[in-house]
């Protein structure tokens, strides 16, 4: 699928790029796929600004041409989801609250 995304971006084909991105989202989150590009952008560490730009080019009223170069460059390694917001691991607190095997808090 990444090849298809690169091809769509290289051809500046915004419709094909959007379709591939949503297909990638369905693969990454099969139980709760993003319903649109904005929802997909919210789940990513990298490339969200480029995806939102694509979304604006598809549904905005300015009718300006879209260049896929920035999106292609941002997603060369595919989708990189963010860590769950507020999780101990995401905030770096997990190590502080690990307990030893006896159940005493780690110091």
C-alpha positions as CSV (number, residue, x, y, z in Angstrom):
1,X,0.0,0.0,0.0
2,X,2.9,2.4,0.6
3,X,3.9,2.0,-3.0
4,X,0.4,3.0,-4.0
5,X,0.5,6.0,-1.7
6,X,3.9,7.1,-3.2
7,X,2.5,6.7,-6.7
8,X,-0.6,8.8,-5.9
9,X,1.6,11.5,-4.3
10,X,4.1,11.5,-7.2
11,X,1.1,11.9,-9.6
12,X,-0.4,14.6,-7.4
13,X,-3.6,12.5,-7.4
14,X,-5.4,13.7,-4.3
15,X,-8.3,11.3,-4.6
16,X,-6.1,8.2,-4.9
17,X,-3.9,9.4,-2.0
18,X,-7.0,9.9,0.2
19,X,-8.3,6.4,-0.7
20,X,-4.9,4.7,0.1
21,X,-4.6,6.6,3.4
22,X,-8.0,5.5,4.5
23,X,-7.2,1.9,3.4
24,X,-4.0,2.1,5.6
25,X,-6.1,3.4,8.5
26,X,-8.4,0.4,8.2
27,X,-5.4,-1.9,8.3
28,X,-3.8,-0.1,11.3
29,X,-7.1,0.1,13.3
30,X,-9.3,-2.7,12.0
31,X,-11.6,-2.5,15.0
32,X,-12.0,1.3,14.9
33,X,-10.9,2.6,11.5
34,X,-10.8,6.4,11.0
35,X,-13.9,7.6,9.2
36,X,-12.1,10.4,7.4
37,X,-8.8,12.1,6.8
38,X,-9.1,14.5,9.8
39,X,-9.8,11.5,12.1
40,X,-6.7,9.7,10.6
41,X,-4.5,12.8,11.1
42,X,-5.5,12.9,14.8
43,X,-4.1,9.4,15.3
44,X,-0.6,10.1,13.9
45,X,2.7,11.3,15.2
46,X,4.0,12.3,11.8
47,X,2.2,13.5,8.7
48,X,-1.0,14.9,10.3
49,X,-0.4,18.4,8.8
50,X,0.1,17.0,5.3
51,X,-3.0,14.8,5.6
52,X,-5.1,17.8,6.8
53,X,-3.7,19.8,3.8
54,X,-4.9,17.0,1.5
55,X,-8.3,17.0,3.2
56,X,-8.6,20.8,2.7
57,X,-7.6,20.4,-1.0
58,X,-10.3,17.8,-1.5
59,X,-13.2,19.5,0.3
60,X,-12.1,23.2,0.3
61,X,-13.6,25.8,-2.0
62,X,-10.4,27.4,-3.3
63,X,-9.9,24.7,-6.0
64,X,-6.1,25.1,-5.9
65,X,-3.9,22.2,-7.2
66,X,-2.5,19.8,-4.6
67,X,1.1,18.6,-4.5
68,X,1.7,15.2,-3.0
69,X,5.5,15.8,-2.3
70,X,5.1,16.8,1.3
71,X,2.8,13.9,2.1
72,X,5.0,11.4,0.4
73,X,8.0,12.7,2.3
74,X,6.2,12.7,5.7
75,X,4.9,9.1,5.3
76,X,7.9,7.3,3.8
77,X,7.8,4.8,6.7
78,X,4.0,4.5,6.7
79,X,1.6,5.5,9.4
80,X,3.1,6.1,12.8
81,X,0.3,6.1,15.4
82,X,0.7,8.2,18.5
83,X,0.7,6.6,21.9
84,X,-2.6,6.6,23.7
85,X,-3.1,10.0,25.2
86,X,-2.7,10.1,29.0
87,X,-1.2,6.7,29.3
88,X,1.5,6.2,31.9
89,X,3.9,4.9,29.2
90,X,3.2,7.9,26.9
91,X,3.9,10.4,29.7
92,X,7.1,8.6,30.8
93,X,5.6,7.8,34.3
94,X,5.4,4.0,33.8
95,X,8.9,3.4,35.1
96,X,8.2,5.5,38.2
97,X,5.3,3.4,39.2
98,X,6.5,-0.1,38.4
99,X,6.6,-2.4,41.4
100,X,9.1,-5.1,42.2
101,X,8.0,-8.7,42.3
102,X,7.2,-8.5,46.0
103,X,4.7,-5.8,45.3
104,X,6.6,-2.9,46.9
105,X,6.7,0.3,44.8
106,X,10.0,0.9,42.9
107,X,12.2,3.7,44.3
